[in-house]
Amino acid sequence: MREEIDYGASTSYRATQPVGIRLLHVLGIEGSMVLRRPVGSWTGRRHRWVLGPSVPATPSAAERNGAQTESTRHRLAAYGPATEEDLARWTGWGVRKVRAAFAACTAAEVELADGSSGFALADALEPLADPTPWAALLPALNPTARGWKHRDWRLSPEHRTHLVDRTGNLGPTVRWNSRVIGSWAQQPDGEVVFDLLTDPGSQVREVVTAEATSLLADTRVTRRFRPLERRLAS
């Protein structure tokens, strides 16, 4: 398990890794092994691996269609409205399956802000009142900026090089009314610092500063060194 192999030869992500790391990844994808909570506190980097559940029998066509319908319904409840591209990217399904799933959960076609078409659940068509303005500092890989294939309305294209690494992972983000406006990091002494990629005004900056001050208290988190986070943490 500790024998080292040359992984990703002739690629930009080439690395030397123990066989055990690659083997656990394969077993995890198969479902043979399952990753549990970290050892110790929630900030721990070591996790327990345990045997996964028994592999279910191959589903029937009706069971598969039902599962696809339920998955689509849950997806729209969390990330709706969504386009056909969004659902295809998330599931890996072809266009025919995507359209069948939308139809099966009685999703309604709606017009999006950019003029394109999307789909939403029938009980989510009424307009919502504008929420009270809010700020939040969210961790890396937060799904609220990754749930759509095209997300310029939430993450400006000119900011991606500062927030997204080469493999597409999103670093820690500062949000104002759900839109990404910057990044944050924790320095070695525990102080949380942030950098705003757009000027939201002094009042917004004060609110973000208050959030940063109360974010982690005495907790220390591991930095993952996304582009902007690396500079902020140093």
ABEGO torsion letter per residue (X at the ends): XABBBBBGBGBAABBBBBAAAAAAAAAAAAGABBBBBBBEBAABABBBBBBBBBBBBBBBAAAAAAAAAAAAAAAAAAAOBBBAAAAAAAAGBBAAAAAAAAAAAGBBBBBBAAGBBBBBBAAAABBBBBBBBBBBBBBBGBAAAAABABAAAABBAAAAAAABBAAGBBBBBBBBGGBBAEBBBBBAAGBBBBBBABBAEAAAAAAAAAAAAAAAEABBBBBAGBAAAAAAAX
